[in-house]
């Protein structure tokens, strides 16, 4: 699990605590499942700190060890591949990311055989985002976004944050594609599931506001802009800051309707 409070101070404190816990447990009990879980958590914290080389240095030998112990079909092997793929994606190494993420998705698919599963949902979303960002392959990205959303909606009820995240990215892609009807439905779903304090919730509100503004629905667009604005700072996302400034300029020059 990632740190819920994403402030640099909290992440740095978590890194220190987890690192010390790994050292303590390893010295007392040696390598075991508890240490493995902590190491995986540590690599996620390192990713938050953008210390990707350190995370990879832990994950790659861990992957080989897990393959030797449990074989290629282990879900932990699929999980480690997903993490390595996500790191490659963040570093814009898209071919490497595709290799890891595709293999992870295929492993999860074989294990779960079409049943609804959160791991499979996350894996499909990672592939969708890769095709969306790296190649603008709308067809492949849409296929995996659809799978991700399906897998995030089990019979016990949808998983709101996952549904919100996937809908936000899928809606943004369809907005770029010009499919405004489907984009609006997905972005509204994202806004209803994501708080305006979360980055993806902020961007979903800005994207939906831009879309509504093209139809002259200025009051709704203004309400969304006002919800989103407190979550945007030049430090946390320059692109989002520019998007907000552009939206404000359009709203100030447009008559209410």
Secondary structure, 3 states (H helix, E strand, C coil): CCCCCCCHHHHHHHHHHHHHHHHHHHHHHCCCHHHHHHHHHHHHHHHHCCCHHHHHHHHHHHHHHHHHHHCCCCHHHHHHHHHHHHHHHHCCCHHHHHHHHHHHHHHHHHHHCCCCCHHHHHHHHHHHHHHHHHHCCHHHHHHHHHHHHHHCEECCEECHHHHHHHHHHHHHHHHHHCCHHHHHHHHHHHHHHCCCCCHHHHHHHHHHHHHHHHCCCHHHHHHHHHHHHCCCCCCCCHHHHHHHHHHHHHHHCCCCC
